[in-house]
């Protein structure tokens, strides 16, 4: 469980707050989407959690333990993150080298390392590409490798920071399918950061952020109901939601339901 | 033109030379660099050429392919040859052109030195053609490990090399994209004087530098969150496996050296 309590952060001292006193609880095993337009503070939240940004106000508890300077390195091992640009997080010269990189850093014995690397690549259907160079992979494949690299670390929490925003729709679907599978196993908490409302359907909970504040949170359906808040947060409604809003009033319905009603 | 160049390229394969431990290959090349100087008459140089031909065949490469790739350094070889031709004196005078003379020693020396140079270039080319850059980096790291005693940051240098190798294709793609983007805005890179062509490169390099810095920063963050803390407490995924054939290869190289030493005059 991760608890953010009254978290605040500014990039430059003074007026504008990237995070404005946020409180949020994320349960173990949940898939939580954090949605917001650029500059809403969603990535800042993650950077603080990963210990990339320091000097914040408020407290973060991970499994009941308050995050501080002493336990940061240790707690960080429970998190793994996939960033936006697939090219800039690839350290290894080949797919399997990259997956093994984090394990090498943590001093995992070689035999276990080989086993975990293979298992992680298998989980994202990339085992047959193990000797490929990253430059010869598609965007979706690169992000799947990045997920494998994260999974190899056996994290409690897997964070995806706009991980699909730079890849094509097909690659995006592949990534979401894999997340669905990971979520189905129930061990890993997923924190999915995006500005695309159509990507949150599979998550358990969603949090809408704007200008460093949480505008609304709840189940995906609850979030979808409140279209006005979404529009006010400068988010683009998925096409079927626009249709149902215009034709049938505000009530949320899934794509299939809408088709049936029409 | 560039695609024909063989220097620094790697051609995957499964020959015995491909399978040798990269450390064995590097050590063998270093030995060969010394052995080349043992030869001092026709038999010795003949043996050197024969040795390289055998090696090429063992690596599953064709000789013509290898020589084609070497055309670029032909100028260097010719330059060496002519330097010796004109400036090494001794033996009988073959041509007396007044202000210069060509003497027999010069011709023979020119041929010898050119063969030496060509053999050195060929053996290193065979090594890089049969060994992936990644393997070479690994091998250099392992061979240089003792240098840590004199505070050479061997691990860091090897990591830098492997990250550079990893980013070469990424930056090539990026350069191409920038060139296209600038061409679409009316820049020309292929015409005009040398000076104006060099100036035209500025709008390519500046965006490239800026994006490289951004990449570097993101990569550093990605490495840090994946627990990179330098060499301490680190284990290695890729291991090099020294086998009997690697020892055998080095012994053969030593024997070849001894033979050349014994037949020298």
Interface residues (C-beta under 8 A of the other chain):
Chain A: X50 X51 X52 X76 X77 X79 X80 X81 X83 X85 X87 X88 X89 X90 X91 X92 X93 X94 X96 X97 X100 X101 X102 X103 X104 X105 X106 X107 X108 X109 X110 X113 X114 X117 X133 X134 X135 X149 X153
Chain B: X133 X134 X162 X163 X165 X166 X169 X170 X173 X214 X215 X218 X219 X221 X222 X223 X224 X225 X226 X227 X228 X229 X233 X234 X235 X236 X237 X238 X239
